[in-house]
Amino acid sequence: MDARPVAPAPPGKRPSWKLAPPHDAKTQALVVTGFGSLPTGRALFLEFGWPKGAGSGAWMKALQAVAPVTDADDPEQQTAALAFTWTGLKAMGLDKRALDSFSRPFREGMFQEDRLRRLGDRRSGKWLGTVIEGGPTWSANTPPREEAEAAAWTETAAMESAPAGDEEVITPVTVHALLLLYDPSEESATARCEAVEAALAPHKVRVVHRLPLLLDPDGMGISRDHYGFADGLSQPSPYDEAALIGSDGKPVEKNPTNGVPLGEILIGHTNGHREKAPGPIVPDDPGGRPAAAGLAPHESAEGYFDLGHDGSYMVVRELKQDVAAFWRSMQANADRIRTRDPQHSGHVDTNWLAERVIGRATDGHLLCPGGYLPPDAYGLPDNDYLFRERDPYGVGCPAGSHVRRANPRDALAPSAAEAQSLLDAANNHRILRRGRKFGPKIADPYQDDGKDRGLLFVCLNTDIARQFEFVQQTWLLNSDFATLYEETDPLVGPAGRMTIREQPLRRIVEVETFVKMAGGDYFFLPSLPALRYLAML
């Protein structure tokens, strides 16, 4: 239930938020917590193997017996989260009208041609360098746009742009659902995986891909990524008078820097446009299953029930990280700078450059002109800062650093008078991150040991295009971001250059491709009532 790092802060420290009744008992726990007290876990990618048209929710009842999906009411010693792709819901036998009612990005999937281009994965029929060699190994394998829309044409879809003749992209592995398990130990995680596979096998549900998840918080509750940098520090802080309460039982006030309406994270609540975040609906049926599952009638669609309320759209990308390439590149660049400019580069070393690529110190403190931003009142890295106030020209935290691109806050404001407007606009694109690293820690960060490691990127948002895709395309991969020219994110973007401003000079760093996408897609994270409804199919 922590709005900042995914790991818990020390007792009596930084306050957090949680959902108020009845939403806490209806929402999956993943929405409000990163399960910081459960340091290990598994990501199990599922494929439904039953014949076409023979979908059934019986497997979900079997799963509930061995790995129950937990709500956001109380913390558990073991917990699980479950999400579905569009093809998974179709295979489950979800009503066509319900399938049509999901948002267009979810219906099309991440591997739709235009979306792959926007995300920097594929162009002109070829995978780019930010994707693993040979192309990604898994996706939802959603049908091309014209095929999907011919089978699911609605009045809403008719108002959207016409199909554009998409190229079909097929990955070797099809994923219909994702089960995330969180456990206190490796032994319990392994045992639960075995129990899950045994329970699902009779229902023709297979685990087609798996990743070991790791969270290793230090004494301050902060975990580090494989590069060695503190991670999970900058999160939006949701507010909603009716649906949220503080961990101290008091109302949650809007955070002036990171505050976002709850509807940016949860469907059915007010979003940044002062509208109820739209979600899928399902028609009533003779058996009354929607009501029996606990779904509420939709407030504006007569005869339909609200399938999306207290759910969210979940973006998942498996990102492999080349740790040795990162640190060797930083070392080579530092050596080159000192050789070319020996009189003014005594402070430039490998760690100095790495911190400027990220935008933070390895301990998580923001770079500022002349040093680092001091800790907050709880002794943790301060997240309530504004760039225009602290570092308007990017002399401390570089304008193109990963931290500044991923959340520019008010940095893009052309003047101080417009800073608040730009901050508000930036907060309309925030995402709630719930990812974890996978793979073993690297013994020597300068030596490649040949083992797979990286980040299972997971984020929650209610508008995939306006939130996740916008951040990826307009901020991270924008070559003209913040007065820069032909530069992209130095950590997750393609090989290229990065500008580091120093008074009175600037330094150019040549970065490589350190992160490569190995698979991904868009998922629907249902509420607990919606899960009960799906189990009735």
Secondary structure in CASP SS format (residue, H / E / C, confidence):
PFRMAT SS
TARGET T0000
AUTHOR 0000-0000-0000
METHOD secondary structure of the structure
MODEL  1
M C 1.00
D C 1.00
A C 1.00
R C 1.00
P C 1.00
V C 1.00
A C 1.00
P C 1.00
A C 1.00
P C 1.00
P C 1.00
G C 1.00
K C 1.00
R C 1.00
P C 1.00
S C 1.00
W E 1.00
K E 1.00
L E 1.00
A C 1.00
P C 1.00
P C 1.00
H H 1.00
D H 1.00
A H 1.00
K H 1.00
T C 1.00
Q E 1.00
A H 1.00
L H 1.00
V H 1.00
V C 1.00
T C 1.00
G C 1.00
F C 1.00
G C 1.00
S C 1.00
L C 1.00
P C 1.00
T E 1.00
G E 1.00
R E 1.00
A E 1.00
L E 1.00
F E 1.00
L E 1.00
E E 1.00
F E 1.00
G C 1.00
W C 1.00
P C 1.00
K C 1.00
G C 1.00
A C 1.00
G C 1.00
S C 1.00
G C 1.00
A H 1.00
W H 1.00
M H 1.00
K H 1.00
A H 1.00
L H 1.00
Q H 1.00
A H 1.00
V H 1.00
A C 1.00
P C 1.00
V C 1.00
T C 1.00
D E 1.00
A C 1.00
D C 1.00
D C 1.00
P C 1.00
E C 1.00
Q C 1.00
Q C 1.00
T E 1.00
A E 1.00
A E 1.00
L E 1.00
A E 1.00
F E 1.00
T C 1.00
W H 1.00
T H 1.00
G H 1.00
L H 1.00
K H 1.00
A H 1.00
M H 1.00
G C 1.00
L C 1.00
D C 1.00
K H 1.00
R H 1.00
A H 1.00
L H 1.00
D H 1.00
S C 1.00
F C 1.00
S C 1.00
R H 1.00
P H 1.00
F H 1.00
R H 1.00
E H 1.00
G C 1.00
M C 1.00
F C 1.00
Q C 1.00
E H 1.00
D H 1.00
R H 1.00
L H 1.00
R H 1.00
R H 1.00
L C 1.00
G C 1.00
D C 1.00
R E 1.00
R E 1.00
S C 1.00
G C 1.00
K E 1.00
W E 1.00
L C 1.00
G C 1.00
T C 1.00
V E 1.00
I C 1.00
E C 1.00
G C 1.00
G C 1.00
P C 1.00
T C 1.00
W E 1.00
S E 1.00
A C 1.00
N C 1.00
T C 1.00
P C 1.00
P C 1.00
R H 1.00
E H 1.00
E H 1.00
A H 1.00
E H 1.00
A H 1.00
A H 1.00
A C 1.00
W C 1.00
T C 1.00
E H 1.00
T H 1.00
A H 1.00
A H 1.00
M C 1.00
E C 1.00
S C 1.00
A C 1.00
P C 1.00
A C 1.00
G C 1.00
D C 1.00
E C 1.00
E C 1.00
V C 1.00
I C 1.00
T C 1.00
P C 1.00
V E 1.00
T E 1.00
V C 1.00
H C 1.00
A E 1.00
L E 1.00
L E 1.00
L E 1.00
L E 1.00
Y E 1.00
D E 1.00
P C 1.00
S C 1.00
E H 1.00
E H 1.00
S H 1.00
A H 1.00
T H 1.00
A H 1.00
R H 1.00
C H 1.00
E H 1.00
A H 1.00
V H 1.00
E H 1.00
A H 1.00
A H 1.00
L H 1.00
A H 1.00
P H 1.00
H H 1.00
K C 1.00
V E 1.00
R E 1.00
V E 1.00
V E 1.00
H E 1.00
R E 1.00
L E 1.00
P E 1.00
L E 1.00
L E 1.00
L C 1.00
D C 1.00
P C 1.00
D C 1.00
G C 1.00
M C 1.00
G C 1.00
I C 1.00
S E 1.00
R E 1.00
D C 1.00
H C 1.00
Y C 1.00
G C 1.00
F C 1.00
A E 1.00
D E 1.00
G C 1.00
L C 1.00
S C 1.00
Q C 1.00
P C 1.00
S E 1.00
P E 1.00
Y E 1.00
D C 1.00
E C 1.00
A C 1.00
A C 1.00
L E 1.00
I E 1.00
G E 1.00
S C 1.00
D C 1.00
G C 1.00
K C 1.00
P C 1.00
V C 1.00
E C 1.00
K C 1.00
N C 1.00
P C 1.00
T C 1.00
N C 1.00
G E 1.00
V E 1.00
P E 1.00
L H 1.00
G H 1.00
E H 1.00
I C 1.00
L C 1.00
I C 1.00
G C 1.00
H C 1.00
T E 1.00
N C 1.00
G C 1.00
H C 1.00
R C 1.00
E C 1.00
K E 1.00
A C 1.00
P C 1.00
G C 1.00
P C 1.00
I E 1.00
V E 1.00
P E 1.00
D C 1.00
D C 1.00
P C 1.00
G C 1.00
G C 1.00
R H 1.00
P H 1.00
A H 1.00
A H 1.00
A H 1.00
G C 1.00
L C 1.00
A C 1.00
P E 1.00
H C 1.00
E C 1.00
S C 1.00
A C 1.00
E C 1.00
G C 1.00
Y E 1.00
F E 1.00
D E 1.00
L C 1.00
G C 1.00
H C 1.00
D C 1.00
G C 1.00
S E 1.00
Y E 1.00
M E 1.00
V E 1.00
V E 1.00
R E 1.00
E E 1.00
L E 1.00
K E 1.00
Q E 1.00
D C 1.00
V H 1.00
A H 1.00
A H 1.00
F H 1.00
W H 1.00
R H 1.00
S H 1.00
M H 1.00
Q H 1.00
A H 1.00
N H 1.00
A H 1.00
D H 1.00
R H 1.00
I H 1.00
R H 1.00
T H 1.00
R H 1.00
D C 1.00
P C 1.00
Q C 1.00
H C 1.00
S C 1.00
G C 1.00
H C 1.00
V C 1.00
D C 1.00
T H 1.00
N H 1.00
W H 1.00
L H 1.00
A H 1.00
E H 1.00
R H 1.00
V H 1.00
I H 1.00
G C 1.00
R E 1.00
A C 1.00
T C 1.00
D C 1.00
G C 1.00
H C 1.00
L E 1.00
L E 1.00
C E 1.00
P C 1.00
G C 1.00
G E 1.00
Y E 1.00
L C 1.00
P C 1.00
P C 1.00
D C 1.00
A C 1.00
Y C 1.00
G C 1.00
L C 1.00
P C 1.00
D C 1.00
N C 1.00
D C 1.00
Y C 1.00
L C 1.00
F H 1.00
R H 1.00
E H 1.00
R H 1.00
D C 1.00
P C 1.00
Y C 1.00
G C 1.00
V C 1.00
G C 1.00
C C 1.00
P C 1.00
A C 1.00
G C 1.00
S C 1.00
H H 1.00
V H 1.00
R H 1.00
R H 1.00
A H 1.00
N C 1.00
P C 1.00
R C 1.00
D C 1.00
A C 1.00
L C 1.00
A C 1.00
P C 1.00
S C 1.00
A H 1.00
A H 1.00
E H 1.00
A H 1.00
Q H 1.00
S H 1.00
L H 1.00
L H 1.00
D H 1.00
A H 1.00
A H 1.00
N H 1.00
N C 1.00
H C 1.00
R C 1.00
I C 1.00
L E 1.00
R E 1.00
R C 1.00
G C 1.00
R E 1.00
K E 1.00
F E 1.00
G C 1.00
P C 1.00
K C 1.00
I C 1.00
A C 1.00
D C 1.00
P C 1.00
Y C 1.00
Q C 1.00
D C 1.00
D C 1.00
G C 1.00
K C 1.00
D C 1.00
R C 1.00
G E 1.00
L E 1.00
L E 1.00
F E 1.00
V E 1.00
C E 1.00
L E 1.00
N E 1.00
T C 1.00
D C 1.00
I C 1.00
A H 1.00
R H 1.00
Q H 1.00
F H 1.00
E H 1.00
F H 1.00
V H 1.00
Q H 1.00
Q H 1.00
T H 1.00
W H 1.00
L H 1.00
L C 1.00
N C 1.00
S C 1.00
D C 1.00
F H 1.00
A H 1.00
T H 1.00
L C 1.00
Y C 1.00
E C 1.00
E C 1.00
T C 1.00
D C 1.00
P C 1.00
L C 1.00
V C 1.00
G C 1.00
P C 1.00
A C 1.00
G E 1.00
R E 1.00
M E 1.00
T E 1.00
I E 1.00
R E 1.00
E C 1.00
Q C 1.00
P C 1.00
L C 1.00
R E 1.00
R E 1.00
I E 1.00
V E 1.00
E E 1.00
V E 1.00
E C 1.00
T C 1.00
F C 1.00
V E 1.00
K E 1.00
M E 1.00
A E 1.00
G E 1.00
G E 1.00
D E 1.00
Y E 1.00
F E 1.00
F E 1.00
L E 1.00
P C 1.00
S C 1.00
L H 1.00
P H 1.00
A H 1.00
L H 1.00
R H 1.00
Y H 1.00
L H 1.00
A H 1.00
M C 1.00
L C 1.00
END
